[in-house]
Amino acid sequence: MALIGVEGTLTDVKDALKERGHQVVDLHSEEDVDQCDCCVISGQDKDVMGMSTISTDASVINADGYNAENVCQMVEKKLGI
């Protein structure tokens, strides 16, 4: 099962992903990103948790301008679900 990291302010996205059966964790630190297969950020702060220079193999989705359903669809497409 894929692990999806979601920025803390995106409560609606976290809830929607959980309802769809996904395993979701809050992104609080660099270590949280390391374990995720996909990360969802709000896009409000381009330097999320000071992580502007962190590279990750995980897909990163910017949720800015999208509703929770759109974000869920983007996550599932990135993960091939």
N, C-alpha and C positions, 0 to 999 in steps of 0.2 A: 504494500500500500504506500502511495506517495505521501510525503509529509509536506504540507504547505504552510509557509510562514507568512503571517499577515501583520502588518503594522497595527499597533494598538488602537489607533483612532478609527479603524475600519470595522467597527462592531457588526454592522449589517452584513458585510462581506464574510466575516468569520462565521456568523450565524447561518448564512445561506450555504456556505461550504460544508459546515457540519451537518445541516439538514440533508445535504446530498450525499452524506456518508464519508466525507473526507476527514483525514486526520489533520488538525490545525493547531499550530503553536503561535504564540505571540512573538514578534521580533523585538527583542530588547537589547541584544548585543551581537557582536560579530560572531560569536560562537553559535548563536541561534541560526544564523544564515548558513553556516557550514553544514548543518544537518538536513537542510531543506532541499527538496527537489524543485520547488517553485516558490517564489516570494512575491507577495503583493504589497506594493507601497502606495501611499496616498498621492504622491506626486506634489503635495503641498510644500514639502521641505526636501529639496534636492539632496541635502546632506543628512539623510535619515540616520539618526543616532551616531553621527560622525563617520558614517560608512561610505562617503563619497568616493573613496579610493579603494574600497574593498572589491576584489574580483571574486566571482563565484561561478561555478559551473551550472548553478541553478538558473532556471528561467526567471526573469524579473518582469512583473507586469505592473504598469503604472495605472492605478485605478481612477486617476483624476478625470472627471467628466463622464464616468460610466456608473450605471447603477449596479447593485449587487448581482443581479441576474447576468448582466453582460460580463462582469468580472468572472463569475463562475464558468461561463461558457469559454472565456479566453483561457482560464486555467486548464480546463479539461482539454481544450484543443492543444495547448502546449504540452500537456502530459500524454496526449494520444489516447484519451479516454472517450 
